[in-house]
């Protein structure tokens, strides 16, 4: 069996990928994912399902995961050569870097620019202007945040140094593993394979942005797959790519679980902290100009519960929850806060829910990879109870990406 997981069988994996893509196309064409979603409604009464929030479509996401997992596994053996594709590696790295900023800022910017420009969602000129403004502003904000990145990096290193000198000195720390691809302990991803995975992330980002742009308050698009939300493949693809690279990062370092978790949480703070501060400012300005635009956003945090910008207290607890990525823990569902959707929201930035799933998933992966025995079981059980069953329903998507990395490393 092992021999079939090798570069020599590229033609076999190309054929497998072609068959899976054909079956996936049928899955999408006949909208079988929505049928799975309808089937999931029969698993429990609405009184219970309403607490699932974003995870309510878990069967639909699992349906996409089956096809995407096979394609992700096949990607290594199809793109095994060590050369770039049509897009140079440097260009892909820049696009990937700024795509994170676009993802982080695009949602509040859509509402802001729609409000301040008197946007007409039925005008093609206004739609083009709105999308262009959002993309340009997101990139410029990403550029500004990159200027802050060195300061965040220095702060991270200072905290890690204090942790290692004050805490780890009392414990026996495992010796660092020499980083050497030749000894077979690490997976050396080829340039072509890395490029392909970056392209998948870019396509998923574009799908998310265009999916949100298709909301009725921004455009009157009526394209297949863009029904006021991102095409359904985008979320599973994002989770699987994230799980893949998270496992790769863990595999290449000798860091303890707390160090891994801290680095993962801190890695995007240069974008997250400015976003959480800027979003309520944009909301205040945009809401004053055109409140009607924001009232379309049923998740918009308000001071009195009827719509409008957040007050000081709401800003404080929203800021704390957002930078700790705790918006989606199930306590908020149980308390009935935004019960129809689940969890808290970072003001008008609905898209940030994804990060509040992704980081807890990274915590679970780090604990599972670094701890052992009863200690691992106890910590995982406590974390699962804290994060809650709704969030765990999408954890298999992230775990599938980590599993694909394990297959690529060992096979």
C-alpha positions as CSV (number, residue, x, y, z in Angstrom):
1,X,0.0,0.0,0.0
2,X,2.8,2.4,0.9
3,X,4.2,2.3,-2.6
4,X,1.1,4.0,-4.1
5,X,1.7,7.0,-1.9
6,X,4.8,8.1,-3.8
7,X,5.7,10.5,-6.6
8,X,6.1,7.6,-9.0
9,X,2.4,7.2,-9.1
10,X,1.6,10.7,-10.2
11,X,-0.6,9.6,-13.1
12,X,-2.6,7.5,-10.7
13,X,-3.2,10.5,-8.4
14,X,-4.1,12.7,-11.3
15,X,-6.7,10.2,-12.3
16,X,-8.0,10.0,-8.7
17,X,-8.1,13.8,-8.5
18,X,-10.1,14.0,-11.7
19,X,-12.6,11.4,-10.5
20,X,-13.0,13.2,-7.2
21,X,-13.4,16.6,-8.9
22,X,-16.1,15.1,-11.1
23,X,-18.0,13.7,-8.1
24,X,-17.5,16.9,-6.3
25,X,-19.0,18.9,-9.2
26,X,-22.0,16.6,-9.1
27,X,-22.3,17.1,-5.3
28,X,-22.3,20.9,-5.9
29,X,-24.6,20.8,-9.0
30,X,-27.3,18.8,-7.3
31,X,-26.9,20.8,-4.1
32,X,-26.5,17.7,-2.0
33,X,-24.8,19.7,0.7
34,X,-28.1,21.5,1.3
35,X,-29.8,18.1,1.5
36,X,-27.4,17.1,4.2
37,X,-28.2,20.3,6.0
38,X,-31.9,19.5,5.8
39,X,-31.2,16.0,7.1
40,X,-29.3,17.5,10.1
41,X,-32.5,19.3,11.1
42,X,-34.1,16.0,11.8
43,X,-31.4,15.0,14.3
44,X,-32.8,17.3,17.1
45,X,-35.6,19.7,17.8
46,X,-35.1,23.4,17.0
47,X,-34.9,24.2,20.7
48,X,-31.6,22.3,20.7
49,X,-30.4,23.2,17.2
50,X,-30.6,26.9,17.8
51,X,-27.7,26.6,20.2
52,X,-25.4,25.3,17.4
53,X,-25.0,28.8,15.9
54,X,-22.5,28.8,13.0
55,X,-22.0,25.0,13.4
56,X,-25.6,24.3,12.5
57,X,-24.5,23.3,8.9
58,X,-22.0,20.8,10.2
59,X,-23.2,17.9,8.0
60,X,-23.0,20.1,4.9
61,X,-19.4,21.0,5.8
62,X,-18.6,17.4,6.4
63,X,-19.9,16.6,3.0
64,X,-17.5,19.1,1.4
65,X,-14.7,17.7,3.7
66,X,-14.8,14.2,2.1
67,X,-14.0,15.5,-1.3
68,X,-11.5,18.2,-0.2
69,X,-9.6,15.8,2.0
70,X,-8.9,13.4,-0.9
71,X,-7.9,16.3,-3.1
72,X,-5.6,17.7,-0.4
73,X,-3.9,14.3,0.1
74,X,-3.5,13.9,-3.7
75,X,-2.0,17.4,-4.1
76,X,1.4,16.3,-2.8
77,X,1.7,13.5,-5.3
78,X,0.3,15.5,-8.2
79,X,2.5,18.5,-7.6
80,X,5.7,16.8,-6.5
81,X,8.2,18.7,-8.6
82,X,10.3,21.5,-7.2
83,X,9.5,24.5,-9.4
84,X,6.9,27.3,-9.3
85,X,3.7,27.3,-11.3
86,X,2.6,30.2,-13.6
87,X,2.6,32.6,-10.6
88,X,6.1,33.3,-9.2
89,X,6.5,32.3,-5.6
90,X,7.3,35.8,-4.4
91,X,4.1,37.1,-6.0
92,X,2.1,34.4,-4.3
93,X,3.6,35.2,-0.9
94,X,2.7,38.9,-1.2
95,X,-0.9,38.0,-2.4
96,X,-1.3,35.5,0.5
97,X,0.1,38.0,3.0
98,X,-2.4,40.8,2.0
99,X,-5.3,38.3,1.6
100,X,-5.2,37.9,5.4
101,X,-5.7,41.7,5.8
102,X,-8.5,41.6,3.2
103,X,-10.2,38.8,5.1
104,X,-9.8,40.7,8.5
105,X,-11.0,44.1,7.4
106,X,-13.4,43.6,4.4
107,X,-16.7,43.0,6.3
108,X,-16.8,46.3,8.4
109,X,-15.4,48.2,5.4
110,X,-18.3,47.0,3.2
111,X,-20.8,48.5,5.6
112,X,-18.7,51.7,6.2
113,X,-18.3,52.5,2.5
114,X,-21.8,51.5,1.6
115,X,-23.0,54.0,4.3
116,X,-20.8,57.0,3.5
117,X,-21.0,56.8,-0.3
118,X,-24.8,56.5,-0.5
119,X,-24.3,53.1,-2.1
120,X,-27.0,51.9,-4.5
121,X,-26.9,48.0,-4.5
122,X,-28.7,47.9,-7.9
123,X,-26.1,50.1,-9.7
124,X,-23.3,48.3,-11.4
125,X,-21.1,51.4,-11.1
126,X,-21.8,51.6,-7.4
127,X,-21.1,47.9,-6.9
128,X,-17.7,48.2,-8.7
129,X,-16.8,51.3,-6.7
130,X,-17.7,49.7,-3.4
131,X,-15.8,46.5,-4.1
132,X,-12.8,48.5,-5.3
133,X,-12.8,50.8,-2.2
134,X,-13.0,47.8,0.1
135,X,-10.1,46.0,-1.5
136,X,-7.8,49.1,-1.7
137,X,-8.6,50.1,1.9
138,X,-8.0,46.6,3.2
139,X,-4.6,46.4,1.5
140,X,-3.7,49.9,2.8
141,X,-4.7,48.9,6.3
142,X,-2.8,45.7,5.9
143,X,0.3,47.7,4.9
144,X,-0.1,49.9,8.0
145,X,-0.5,46.9,10.2
146,X,2.7,45.4,8.8
147,X,4.5,48.5,10.0
148,X,3.3,47.6,13.5
149,X,4.3,44.0,13.2
150,X,7.9,44.4,14.4
151,X,6.7,46.0,17.7
152,X,4.3,43.1,18.2
153,X,7.1,40.7,17.4
154,X,9.4,42.3,20.0
155,X,6.6,42.2,22.6
156,X,6.1,38.5,21.8
157,X,9.8,37.7,22.2
158,X,9.9,39.6,25.5
159,X,7.0,37.6,26.9
160,X,8.5,34.3,25.7
161,X,11.8,35.2,27.3
162,X,10.1,35.9,30.6
163,X,8.2,32.7,30.4
164,X,11.3,30.6,29.6
165,X,13.4,32.2,32.3
166,X,10.8,32.4,35.1
167,X,8.7,29.3,34.4
168,X,10.4,26.8,32.3
169,X,13.7,26.9,34.3
170,X,11.9,24.8,37.0
171,X,11.0,22.1,34.4
172,X,13.0,19.8,32.3
173,X,12.7,21.1,28.7
174,X,13.1,18.7,25.8
175,X,16.2,19.4,23.7
176,X,15.5,21.1,20.4
177,X,15.3,18.8,17.4
178,X,17.8,19.7,14.7
179,X,15.9,20.9,11.7
180,X,17.0,18.6,8.9
181,X,14.8,17.3,6.0
182,X,17.3,14.7,5.0
183,X,16.8,12.5,8.1
184,X,13.1,12.0,7.2
185,X,11.8,13.5,10.4
186,X,10.4,16.5,8.6
187,X,8.3,16.9,5.5
188,X,10.0,19.0,2.9
189,X,7.1,20.5,1.0
190,X,8.0,21.2,-2.7
191,X,7.6,24.7,-4.2
192,X,4.9,23.6,-6.6
193,X,2.9,22.0,-3.8
194,X,3.3,25.0,-1.6
195,X,2.2,27.3,-4.4
196,X,-0.9,25.2,-5.1
197,X,-2.0,25.3,-1.4
198,X,-1.5,29.1,-1.4
199,X,-3.6,29.4,-4.5
200,X,-6.4,27.4,-2.8
201,X,-6.2,29.8,0.2
202,X,-6.4,32.8,-2.2
203,X,-9.4,31.3,-4.0
204,X,-11.2,30.6,-0.7
205,X,-10.5,34.2,0.4
206,X,-11.9,35.6,-2.8
207,X,-14.9,33.4,-2.4
208,X,-15.6,34.7,1.1
209,X,-15.2,38.3,0.1
210,X,-17.4,38.0,-3.0
211,X,-19.9,35.9,-1.0
212,X,-20.2,38.7,1.6
213,X,-20.4,41.3,-1.2
214,X,-23.4,39.4,-2.6
215,X,-25.5,40.5,0.5
216,X,-28.6,42.4,-0.6
217,X,-27.4,45.6,1.0
218,X,-24.3,45.6,-1.2
219,X,-25.3,44.1,-4.6
220,X,-28.1,42.4,-6.5
221,X,-25.9,39.6,-7.7
222,X,-27.7,36.4,-8.7
223,X,-24.8,34.1,-9.5
224,X,-24.8,30.4,-8.8
225,X,-23.1,29.7,-5.4
226,X,-23.3,33.4,-4.3
227,X,-26.6,33.5,-2.4
228,X,-25.8,36.1,0.3
229,X,-23.0,33.9,1.7
230,X,-19.6,32.5,0.8
231,X,-19.7,29.4,-1.5
232,X,-19.9,26.5,0.8
233,X,-16.5,25.1,-0.1
234,X,-14.6,28.1,1.2
235,X,-15.0,27.5,5.0
236,X,-14.0,23.8,4.9
237,X,-11.1,24.6,2.6
238,X,-9.9,27.3,5.0
239,X,-10.1,25.1,8.0
240,X,-8.3,22.2,6.3
241,X,-5.5,24.5,5.0
242,X,-5.2,25.9,8.5
243,X,-5.0,22.5,10.1
244,X,-2.4,21.4,7.6
245,X,0.0,24.3,8.2
246,X,-0.7,24.3,11.9
247,X,0.4,20.6,12.1
248,X,3.4,21.4,10.0
249,X,4.4,24.3,12.3
250,X,4.1,22.1,15.4
251,X,6.1,19.3,13.8
252,X,9.0,21.6,13.0
253,X,9.5,23.0,16.5
254,X,10.4,21.7,19.9
255,X,8.2,24.3,21.7
256,X,6.0,23.3,24.7
257,X,2.2,23.4,24.3
258,X,1.9,26.8,26.0
259,X,4.6,28.3,23.7
260,X,2.8,26.9,20.6
261,X,-0.5,28.3,21.8
262,X,0.9,31.7,22.6
263,X,2.7,32.0,19.3
264,X,-0.5,31.0,17.4
265,X,-2.6,33.4,19.3
266,X,-0.1,36.2,18.9
267,X,0.7,35.6,15.2
268,X,-2.1,37.8,13.9
269,X,-2.4,40.3,16.7
270,X,-0.7,43.0,14.5
271,X,-3.9,42.8,12.5
272,X,-6.5,41.7,15.1
273,X,-5.8,44.5,17.6
274,X,-6.0,47.3,15.1
275,X,-9.1,45.7,13.6
276,X,-11.0,45.5,16.9
277,X,-10.1,49.1,17.7
278,X,-10.9,50.4,14.2
279,X,-14.2,48.5,13.5
280,X,-16.3,50.3,16.2
281,X,-15.0,53.7,14.9
282,X,-16.0,52.8,11.4
283,X,-19.4,51.6,12.8
284,X,-20.0,54.9,14.6
285,X,-19.2,57.0,11.6
286,X,-21.1,54.8,9.1
287,X,-24.1,54.5,11.4
288,X,-24.4,58.3,11.8
289,X,-24.4,58.7,8.0
290,X,-26.8,55.9,7.1
291,X,-28.3,53.8,9.9
292,X,-30.4,51.8,7.4
293,X,-27.3,50.1,5.9
294,X,-26.3,48.7,9.4
295,X,-29.8,47.6,10.3
296,X,-29.5,45.0,7.6
297,X,-26.8,43.5,9.7
298,X,-28.8,41.6,12.4
299,X,-25.6,40.8,14.3
300,X,-24.6,44.4,14.7
301,X,-23.7,45.0,18.4
302,X,-25.7,47.9,19.9
303,X,-25.9,49.7,23.2
304,X,-29.6,49.3,23.7
305,X,-30.2,46.1,21.8
306,X,-32.2,47.8,19.0
307,X,-29.3,48.7,16.6
308,X,-26.5,51.2,16.6
309,X,-22.8,51.4,17.7
310,X,-21.6,49.7,20.9
311,X,-21.2,51.6,24.1
312,X,-18.0,51.7,26.3
313,X,-18.9,48.6,28.3
314,X,-19.7,46.6,25.2
315,X,-16.5,47.8,23.6
316,X,-14.5,46.6,26.6
317,X,-15.9,43.0,26.8
318,X,-16.0,42.7,23.0
319,X,-12.4,43.8,22.8
320,X,-11.3,41.3,25.5
321,X,-13.3,38.4,24.0
322,X,-12.1,39.1,20.5
323,X,-8.4,39.3,21.2
324,X,-8.7,36.1,23.2
325,X,-10.7,34.5,20.4
326,X,-13.5,33.5,22.8
327,X,-16.5,34.9,20.9
328,X,-17.8,31.5,20.0
329,X,-17.5,29.5,23.2
330,X,-20.9,28.0,23.9
331,X,-21.6,29.9,27.2
332,X,-22.8,32.8,25.0
333,X,-25.2,30.5,23.1
334,X,-26.5,29.2,26.4
335,X,-26.9,32.7,27.7
336,X,-29.0,33.6,24.7
337,X,-26.5,36.2,23.4
338,X,-27.2,36.4,19.7
339,X,-28.9,33.0,20.1
340,X,-30.2,32.8,16.5
341,X,-26.6,32.7,15.1
342,X,-24.6,31.8,18.2
343,X,-21.8,33.5,20.0
344,X,-20.8,37.2,20.3
345,X,-19.7,39.3,17.4
346,X,-16.8,41.8,16.9
347,X,-19.2,44.7,16.3
348,X,-20.1,44.7,12.6
349,X,-17.3,42.3,11.7
350,X,-19.3,39.0,11.4
351,X,-16.5,37.3,9.4
352,X,-14.3,37.2,12.6
353,X,-16.2,34.2,13.8
354,X,-13.9,32.0,11.8
355,X,-10.8,33.1,13.8
356,X,-12.7,32.4,17.0
357,X,-13.0,28.8,15.8
358,X,-9.6,28.5,14.3
359,X,-7.6,29.5,17.4
360,X,-9.3,27.2,19.8
361,X,-8.8,24.4,17.3
362,X,-5.1,25.2,17.3
363,X,-5.1,25.0,21.1
364,X,-6.6,21.5,20.9
365,X,-4.1,20.4,18.3
366,X,-1.2,21.7,20.3
367,X,-2.3,20.0,23.5
368,X,-2.9,16.8,21.7
369,X,0.5,16.9,20.0
370,X,2.6,17.9,23.0
371,X,1.0,16.4,26.2
372,X,0.9,12.7,27.0
373,X,-1.2,10.2,28.9
374,X,-3.8,11.1,31.5
375,X,-2.6,14.7,31.6
376,X,-3.4,15.1,27.9
377,X,-6.8,13.4,28.3
378,X,-7.7,15.6,31.2
379,X,-6.7,18.9,29.6
380,X,-8.4,18.0,26.3
381,X,-11.6,17.1,28.2
382,X,-11.6,20.4,30.1
383,X,-10.9,22.4,26.9
384,X,-13.7,20.6,25.0
385,X,-16.1,21.3,27.8
386,X,-15.1,25.0,27.8
387,X,-15.2,25.5,24.0
388,X,-18.5,23.5,23.8
389,X,-20.1,20.9,21.5
390,X,-21.2,23.5,18.9
391,X,-17.6,24.5,18.1
392,X,-16.4,20.9,18.2
393,X,-18.8,19.9,15.4
394,X,-16.4,21.7,12.9
395,X,-13.2,20.5,14.5
396,X,-13.1,17.5,12.1
397,X,-12.5,20.0,9.3
398,X,-9.3,21.3,11.0
399,X,-8.3,17.8,12.1
400,X,-8.6,16.5,8.5
401,X,-6.0,19.1,7.4
402,X,-3.6,17.9,10.2
403,X,-4.2,14.3,9.2
404,X,-3.4,15.1,5.5
405,X,0.0,16.6,6.7
406,X,0.7,13.4,8.7
407,X,0.0,11.3,5.5
408,X,2.3,13.5,3.5
409,X,5.1,13.2,6.1
410,X,5.0,9.4,6.6
411,X,3.9,8.3,3.2
